[in-house]
Amino acid sequence: MRLVLLGAPGSGKGTQAKLLMDRKNIPQVSTGDLLRAAVKAGTELGQKAKAAMDAGELVADEIVIGMIRERLAEPDTANGFILDGFPRSIPQAEALDKMLEELGQPLDKGVLIDVAFDSLLKRLTGRRTCADCGQMYNVYFSPPKQEGVCDRCGGEDLQHRADDNEETITNRLEVYQNQTAPLVDYYKAQGKLVSVPGEGDIEEIYTRLTEEL
Ligand code: AMP
């Protein structure tokens, strides 16, 4: 299964991608996670990407497309992958199609996780990620059982992402509307679009999603 997960920041793409990865054994490839790891490690790529990420802008295509090209060349993606946060613009989607055509592995579906714009701000400001295992929480909607402690691994460092502040969020949502939302029509035109309502319980959304696949 070769999937792209589409949706605004805060729509729950990462949460659903991680569930799919755990339960279907298909790797999640998140450009956001890869970029954050590069920033944390202080690599040259991370240094180049940091300013755009802090401002909520898109990182240059050559950086993210190169990253995806390298990642999709790794053997664990041979039986499929879930792209989360890539592509984020029409040029990136075209580059992906070309890359997958060369590999003889076309995309199966573009899955839109559809969430009303008004609920995104609260979803983003409430978001927390376990520094140890990457499990995601939301202090308003899906908190851990014990405050500050990860249900999955027991880690006690639930972090708030630097770019989940109101000012940067506003810009990220605008970038999504202008550059990423057109991908819905792009995949519709290819007959690959599936749309899943992204409000409500995480498990319900997962069930809806897998029923569509
Ligand atoms: P995410 O974790 O997907 O919300 O991504 C966090 C940030 O990383 C974004 O706000 C962008 O600055 C950058 N980023 C992630 N994926 C991409 C991409 N496909 N193209 C450009 N920038 C990206």
Boltz pocket constraint, residues with backbone or C-beta under 6 A from the ligand:
constraints:
  - pocket:
      binder: B
      contacts: [[A, 9], [A, 31], [A, 32], [A, 33], [A, 35], [A, 49], [A, 52], [A, 53], [A, 54], [A, 56], [A, 57], [A, 58], [A, 59], [A, 60], [A, 64], [A, 84], [A, 85], [A, 86], [A, 87], [A, 88], [A, 92], [A, 163], [A, 172]]
      max_distance: 6.0
